[in-house]
Amino acid sequence: MSEHIDPHADLGEEFPANEVEVHDDRDQVADAAAARFVEVLVAAQAANGSASVVLTGGSDGIRLLERVRKDSGDLDWSRLDVFWGDERFVPADSPDRNEGQAREALLDHVPLDPARVFPMAPSDGPYATPEEAAAAYSEIVHRHLAEHGSFDLQFLGMGPEGHMNSLFPHTDHVREQTEYVVAVRDCPKPPPTRVSGTLPLVHRARHVVLVVTGEGKAAAVAAALNGASPDDVPAAGATGSESTTWIVDDGAAADLLDD
């Protein structure tokens, strides 16, 4: 069973764009997120001829990709541009790489155009530092935005303290207001060295979907949806230009639901 709730019924005009879907468990969350993946991208292809998606890592992000692999509906994989919201700056064959996990779950099993898949560089790739890798990825992002104006869809997970991508509370990275991609050298969650999209990058997506499960994240979900500062709860700043949807399970929604 699932339900749609309005966490701001008594909060006037705050966060009017947020939609919250609450599902029984993480499997239902994955199914709903996968359906959203297909729905948005098929519509974008119908309207514009192609579509773009920015992927996230983490267990919830990979689970939804596994669901898309089972049923991608009318999505034309050859007309899809694939990006990542963040990446661990580790060797290409590291199991910590979001790219590798996404390929195993979905990307290696569908007929994508390899020229339209844009992973962030690994530490043993062409760039010696995460700063160089971030600058290179920023150029890729700028080229895409110059041609298309926006990304169609960005998926995000969220940590128990409210981080998303590799943007953690009370850091310069979450406060970044101009750059689309930054190097992160002091991430509190290992591995510490990463390349991450910023809030300005998230804001260039037409549709943003946050996929969150587990009671341990309930307080951060409630804070993000009830007006927390992005400096305190980075996910509070994750909004799309046309829609922002939180797809959560009962545990993650525990502090939103009425007793």
C-alpha positions in Angstrom: 0.0 0.0 0.0 1.2 3.5 -0.6 -0.2 7.0 0.1 0.5 10.6 -0.9 0.8 13.0 2.0 1.2 16.8 2.3 3.8 17.4 5.0 3.1 21.1 4.7 -0.6 21.3 5.2 -0.2 23.8 8.0 2.9 25.6 6.7 1.4 28.0 4.2 3.4 28.4 1.0 6.6 26.6 2.1 7.9 24.0 -0.3 4.8 24.0 -2.6 6.7 21.9 -5.2 7.4 18.9 -3.0 5.4 15.8 -3.4 5.8 12.9 -1.0 4.9 9.3 -1.8 5.0 6.9 1.2 5.2 3.2 0.5 5.2 0.2 2.8 8.8 -0.9 2.4 11.9 -0.5 0.3 10.8 -2.9 -2.4 7.7 -0.8 -3.1 9.9 2.3 -3.0 12.2 0.8 -5.6 9.2 -0.1 -7.8 7.8 3.4 -7.5 11.1 5.1 -8.3 11.7 2.8 -11.3 8.2 3.7 -12.6 9.1 7.4 -12.2 12.4 6.8 -14.0 10.6 5.4 -17.0 7.7 7.8 -17.0 9.8 11.0 -17.0 12.3 9.8 -19.5 9.8 8.4 -22.0 7.9 11.7 -21.8 11.1 13.7 -22.4 12.0 11.6 -25.4 8.5 12.0 -26.8 8.7 15.8 -26.4 12.3 16.4 -27.4 13.7 13.3 -29.1 16.1 12.5 -26.4 16.4 12.5 -22.6 18.9 12.8 -19.8 19.2 11.3 -16.3 21.6 11.9 -13.5 22.1 8.8 -11.4 22.8 8.3 -7.7 24.5 5.5 -5.9 23.8 3.9 -2.6 21.6 0.9 -1.9 18.3 2.6 -2.7 19.7 4.1 -6.0 21.1 0.8 -7.2 17.9 -1.1 -6.2 15.8 1.2 -8.4 18.2 0.5 -11.3 17.7 -3.2 -10.9 14.0 -2.6 -11.2 14.4 -0.6 -14.3 16.4 -3.4 -15.8 13.4 -5.7 -15.4 10.9 -3.3 -17.0 11.9 -0.2 -18.9 8.7 0.2 -20.8 9.0 2.3 -24.0 12.3 3.9 -23.1 14.6 4.2 -26.0 18.0 3.5 -24.5 19.9 4.7 -27.6 18.5 8.2 -27.1 19.4 8.6 -23.4 22.2 10.6 -21.9 23.5 9.2 -18.6 25.3 11.3 -15.9 26.2 10.8 -12.3 25.6 13.1 -9.4 28.7 12.1 -7.5 31.5 9.6 -7.5 34.2 8.2 -5.3 37.7 9.2 -6.5 39.1 5.7 -6.4 40.5 3.3 -9.1 38.2 2.3 -11.9 37.8 -1.3 -10.7 37.0 -0.4 -7.1 33.7 -1.8 -5.8 33.1 1.6 -4.2 32.6 3.2 -7.6 29.0 4.3 -8.3 29.6 3.8 -12.0 30.6 0.1 -11.5 27.5 -0.6 -9.4 25.2 1.1 -11.9 26.7 -0.8 -14.7 26.3 -4.1 -12.9 22.7 -3.3 -11.9 21.5 -1.9 -15.3 23.8 -0.1 -17.7 25.7 -3.1 -19.0 22.4 -4.9 -19.8 20.7 -2.3 -22.0 21.5 -0.9 -25.4 22.9 2.5 -24.5 25.0 4.5 -26.8 28.4 4.4 -25.1 29.1 8.0 -26.4 26.1 9.2 -24.3 27.3 7.7 -21.0 29.3 10.2 -19.0 31.0 8.7 -15.9 33.2 10.8 -13.6 36.9 10.0 -13.9 38.5 7.4 -11.5 41.7 8.1 -9.6 43.7 6.0 -12.0 42.2 7.8 -15.0 43.5 10.8 -16.9 43.3 13.2 -14.0 45.8 13.2 -11.1 43.6 15.0 -8.6 39.9 15.2 -7.8 40.0 18.9 -8.6 41.1 18.1 -12.2 38.4 15.4 -12.4 35.8 17.9 -11.1 36.8 20.5 -13.6 36.6 18.1 -16.5 33.2 16.9 -15.5 32.0 20.4 -15.1 33.0 21.0 -18.7 30.9 18.0 -19.8 27.9 19.4 -17.8 28.3 22.8 -19.3 28.3 21.4 -22.8 25.1 19.4 -22.1 23.3 22.4 -20.6 24.4 24.7 -23.4 22.7 22.3 -25.9 19.7 21.1 -23.9 19.1 23.7 -21.2 18.6 21.3 -18.3 18.7 17.7 -17.3 15.4 15.9 -17.5 15.7 13.8 -14.3 18.0 13.6 -11.3 17.8 10.9 -8.7 19.2 11.4 -5.2 19.6 9.3 -2.1 20.0 10.7 1.4 22.0 9.8 4.4 20.8 9.8 8.0 22.3 13.3 8.6 20.7 14.6 5.4 23.6 14.5 3.0 23.0 13.9 -0.7 25.5 13.4 -3.5 28.7 14.0 -1.5 27.4 17.3 0.1 27.5 17.0 3.8 26.1 19.5 6.4 28.2 22.6 7.3 30.7 22.2 4.5 31.9 24.6 1.8 30.7 22.1 -0.7 27.0 22.4 0.2 27.3 26.2 0.3 28.7 26.3 -3.2 26.6 28.6 -5.3 28.2 28.8 -8.7 30.2 25.7 -9.6 28.3 22.6 -10.8 30.9 20.1 -9.8 33.5 20.2 -7.0 36.2 18.1 -5.5 35.6 16.7 -2.0 38.7 15.7 0.0 37.3 15.5 3.5 34.1 13.5 3.2 33.1 12.2 6.6 31.9 8.9 5.1 34.7 6.8 3.5 36.2 6.9 1.0 36.9 10.5 1.8 38.0 11.7 -1.6 35.2 12.3 -4.1 33.8 14.3 -7.0 30.4 15.7 -6.4 27.7 17.7 -8.1 26.5 20.7 -6.2 23.1 22.2 -5.4 23.4 24.4 -8.5 23.7 21.2 -10.5 20.7 19.7 -8.9 18.7 22.8 -9.6 19.4 22.4 -13.3 17.2 19.3 -13.4 13.6 19.6 -14.4 12.5 16.7 -12.2 14.3 15.7 -9.0 13.4 12.5 -7.2 14.8 11.6 -3.7 14.6 8.0 -2.8 14.9 7.3 1.0 14.3 4.3 3.2 14.7 3.4 6.8 13.7 4.8 10.2 17.3 6.1 10.8 16.6 8.8 8.2 13.1 9.9 9.5 14.4 12.9 11.4 16.3 14.2 8.4 13.4 13.6 6.0 11.1 15.6 8.3 13.6 18.4 8.7 14.2 18.7 5.0 10.5 18.9 4.2 9.8 21.3 7.0 12.1 24.1 6.0 15.6 23.2 7.3 18.5 25.1 5.9 20.5 23.2 3.3 23.5 24.0 5.4 22.0 21.9 8.2 20.3 19.3 6.0 21.7 19.4 2.4 18.7 17.4 1.0 16.5 20.4 1.9 18.0 22.3 -0.9 17.4 19.6 -3.6 14.6 20.9 -5.8 13.8 20.5 -9.4 12.7 23.3 -11.7 9.4 21.5 -12.5 8.9 18.9 -9.7 10.5 17.5 -6.6 9.3 14.1 -5.4 10.3 12.3 -2.3 9.6 8.5 -2.6 10.0 7.1 0.9 9.0 4.1 3.0 7.0 4.0 6.2 10.2 4.1 8.3 11.7 7.2 6.6 8.2 8.9 6.8 7.7 8.1 10.5 8.2 11.7 11.6 5.8 13.0 8.9 2.9 10.7 9.5 0.2 11.4 12.0 0.2 9.2 15.1 
